[in-house]
Amino acid sequence: MRTILKLTVRGVRCILSRLYSGGRPPAPLGGRILTNPDDVFQHNMWDHVQWNEEEREMAQQKAEENSKHKIPVEEQTKYDRDANKYWDRFYEMHHGKFFRNRSWLFTEFPELLPPDVGGICSSEKSQEYCSSPPICASFPGQHADLRILEVGCGAGNSVHPIINTIRGSKAFLYCCDFSSRAIELVQEHPDYDHAVCHAFVRDICDTTSPFPFPPGSLDIILVVFVLSAIHPARAQGVVNSLAGCLKQGGIVLFRDYGRYDLSQLRFKKGQCLSDNFYTRQDGTCVYFFTKDEVHNLFSNAGLEELQNLEDRRLQVNRGKKVVMHRVWMQSKYRKPYRLSSSV
């Protein structure tokens, strides 16, 4: 028993060394701080911008105004039922050119860096305890030491930077989307590599369909601007299902829209489905989260909070001399270790 506890504690320390201690990361969502209001038009974006009471009240009023006239219930079902069709149409129209590759990914989520390509656990001894336990089954990525899943991968704006980073390492990436057209775009990209990535079509709201890997086998799940596209009533079931894919000590990396973000305030009347949940002109949907909602989603799934930040920034149009408030949520949650009581 003492030997088991010793190995488990060393394993926990290894995982923790890949994560941030305390409530703020070393580079907490950017470091460009506006200290002099006269300097506001010197840059396109400022970090950690706090709203004054007047700004907050105006944001609340705009959200209340565009939510007064909700889409009739009998018309709402099509946005949930046909969501994959709306996203197929979106990717067919834009061919992956709508979003840019996420250059911030490894700055904010360094956990994605495998130990053998410069991750925080980089020594051979640390790698031994970061490795996945052996699983007696044949599946893509079964021999990897670090298994990553991105859900709702879209056209691959996170996938391709990750592939280029983990190629040649002991890591493996899974990525899925319920838009078949999105997965086609991922696989058609010249950076796609079957040796380090397995892309597949999957509706994560369908919690009964199997994944192409065993339960409890993933080290990291990346959930970036995905839950906001799902009906709020389905979100908890999705998070519960994803939590079951993690091994003990595995983590979820989450980023999504925050309450009263500029994009929420720009909605017109008649586009609101329910409180803080809207449909765009193209039929895709978006929800805007609060910190408490994010915490409840993941903690109710049995995960421990490592980070739950509200990323408030000031976006600047220097040509038009206009400033706009952006709000995103960024969080990290871990599946806790369960020590065996057996000797």
N, C-alpha and C positions, 0 to 999 in steps of 0.2 A: 504493500500500500504506500509506503514511504517513497519507493522508487517511482510509482505512478504519479504521486503528487508532485515530486521533484520535476519529472519530465513535463507535466502539465503546466506547472508554474513557469518553467523556462519557455514553453510554447506560448503562453500568454504574454510573457515579456517581449517575445519576438514580434508578435502581432501588434502589441501596443507601441513598439518602437517605430512601426510604420505609420502610426496614427499621431494626431496632434494631442498633446496634453493640455489640459485647461480648456477654456471656452473659445480661445482665439488661435487660429493657425499662425505660423511664422509670417506669412504674407496674407493677412486677413482681408481677402476680397479687394485687394488693391491698396495702394498707399498714397494716392494723389489727393491730398486734403486741401480744400478751399479755406484758407485762413483769412484772406482779404477779399471781400465782395467785389472790389474793383478789378480783381484778376479773373473774374468768372469767364471771360471770353478768350482767355489765353490758351485753353485746352478744350477738346471735344467732350471730355468726361471727367467728372470729379467723384471721388469715392467717399463713402460714409457721410452722406449729406443728411442732416436731420431736418424734418419739417417743423415750421412754426405752427402755432395753433390755427392761424388763418388759412394756411395752406392745407392743413389736415381737414378743416371744416369744408373748404371748397371741394376737395376730393370726395368727401363723403356725400356732399350734395349732388355732385355730378353722377356718382354711382347710383344714388337714389333716384335721380331723374331718369336715367336711361334704363332703370329697372321697373318703373311704374307700370309699363304696358308689356306684359309678358306674352310670349307666343302661346296660343291656345294649346291646351294639353293634347288634344286630338292630333295636332300637327307636330308635336314634339317628338313622338315616337320614331319618326323617320330619321331623325338625326342620330339616334342611338342604333337603330336597326341597320341603317345604310352607311354607317360611319366608314367602313372600309372602302365603299364606293367613292365617297367624297375624297378620301385621302388618295385613292388610286388616281382619281382625276387630277388632284393637286400635283402629284409627282409626274404624271404624264404631261402636264402642262409645263412644269418648270424643269423637269429632267435633272433634279438635284442642284440646280443653280440658284435656288431661292435663298438657301442658308450657306454661310461660310463655314469652313472647317474650324473647329473650336480650338483656337490657339491657347486659350486659358486652361485647357483641360488638366494638364499635368502640374500647373502651378497651384490650382485650387484642390486637385485630387492627386497628389503624388503617390497615393496608395496604388494607383494604376501602374506605376513603374515596377517591373519585376526586379527582384533582388540582384539577379545576374546581369542586369543592364543599368545598374546605378541606383536601384531602389534603396530605401533606408536600411533594410536588412540585407547587407551586401556580403557579409562574411560567410565562409563555407559552413561554419557551425550554426549560424543563424538560419541559413537556407535549410539545414536539416530539419529544424523545427517549424519552418514555415511551409514545408512541403505538405501536399494533400495526402491523407491516408490512403492506402491501397484499396481499390474497389474491384471486386471480382465481377466485372462485366465489360463488355466491349462496346465502346461508344466513342464518338469523335472527341479528341482531346484527353483520352483516358490516361495518357502517360505524362500529362502536364503537371508541373508543380504549383502553378498558379492559374486558376480558371476564372475567367471574367465573363459576365453576361451583360450585354446592353439590351434593354427592352425598349421597343419603339425606336429602333435605330434610324428610321427614315432612309434617306439616300446615302448615309454613311459619313456624316460630318464629324462624328466621333470615331467611327469604325476605322477609317483609313489612317488617321494619326496614330491610333493605338496599334494597328497592324505594323506600321512602319517602325514603331518603337519596340515592339516585342519580338519582331522577326529575328530569329537566331537565338532566342532565349528559351527558357523552359515554361513559358506562359502560353495560354491558348485562349482565344476570344470566341464567344458565341454571340450572335446578334440576331434579333428577330423583330419583325414588324407585321401587323396584320394587313398591310398593303402589299400585295404580291408585286406590284410595280416597283415599290421601294426596294424590295429584296432583289429584283432584277437589276436595278441600278447599282446596288452594292456589288453584286457579283460581276457586273460588266465593267466595273472600274479597273483600270490597269494595276492598281495596288492590291487588289483582292488576292489572297493567297490561301488556298485550301489547307496548306500545311499548318497554318496558325489561326485559321478562322473558319467557323461554320455558320453560315447565314441561313435562316429558315423563316417561313411564314408561320406566324403564331398570333392568335388573338389572346392577349393576356387576361382578358375578361372571362375567357373560357377556362375556368380553373380545373376542369376535369380532363382536358387533353394533356398527354404526357409531354415532357420536354425531352430533347435528345441526350440527356445526361441523367444520372440517378439523383434522387432527392438527397439533400445534404452534402452536395459535392462541390459547391461553388465557394470561391474565396471572396469575390466582389461582384456586386450587381450595380450597374450604372443605370440610373433612372433620371434622365435629363429631359425636361419639357415633355413628359409623357402622361403623368397622372392628370395634368390639367386638361387633357383632351378626352378624358373619360368622364362619364356621368358620375357626379359625386357619390351617388348611392352605390356605385360599383367599386369605388376606390379601396375600401377596407378589404373586400374580398381579394382584390388584386395584390395588395400588400401582404396579406396573410399567405397567399400562394407563393409569392416571391420569398418570403421569410423561410418557407419550407425547403427552398432550394439551397439555402446557405448551410455550410458546415459550421460547427461551433467556432466562434471567433471571426467568422466571415462578416463582411460589412456591406451596407447599402450606401451608395453615394447618390445624393438627391439634389436636383436643382430644378426650379420651376417658377412660375409667375407668382408674385406677391400681391396682396390686396392693395388696390388703388394704384397699381402700375398705370403708366400712361396709356397702355393699350386697352385697359379696362375703361378708362375715362373717355376714350374716343368712340366707344360704341354708341350707336344711335338708338333711339326708342324703337321698340319692336324687334330687337335682336336678343332679348333676354329670355332664357329658358327657365331659370330659377335664380334664387339669390346668388349673385356673383358668378353665374354660369351663363355663357353667351354662345351664340352661333355666329360665325363669320358669314360674309356674303357667299363664300364658296361651299358652305355647308359644314365645314369643320368647326369643332367646338373648343371652348377654353374656359377653365375655371381659375379663380384667383384665390390663393391660400393665405392663411395667417399662420404665425408661428405655433399657436396652440393647436390648430388643426393638423399641421404636419406632425407635431409631437404625438398627438392622440393616434393618428394613423399608424405610426411605427411602433409606439409603445404598446398599443392594443394587439399588435402582432407578436409581442413578446421580445422586442428588440430594445437594446439599451442605447440611450442618447449619448453620442460623443460630441456632436456639434449641431446647433440649430440656430442659424443666423439669418437675419433679415438684411439683405444686401440692398442698401439704398444709395442710388447714384443720381447725379445731376448730368443729364445729357445736354450738350450745348450745340446749337446751330449757329456757328460764328458768322455765317453769311447773313442770316436773317435776324441775328441778335435775339434768339429765342432760347429759353432754357426749359427743359422738360424733366420731370421726376420719373425715374425708373425704380421699380421695386421687384426684387427677386428673392426667393427663398433658397438657402443652401444648407443642407443637413447631412449628417453622417450617423448611421445607426448600426450597432453591432449585435450579432446573435450571441448571447452569453454562453460561457462555458458551463457545463454541468459536470461537476466532479462525481465520479462513481463512488458509492458507499461500500462497494464490495472490496474485500481484501485481496 
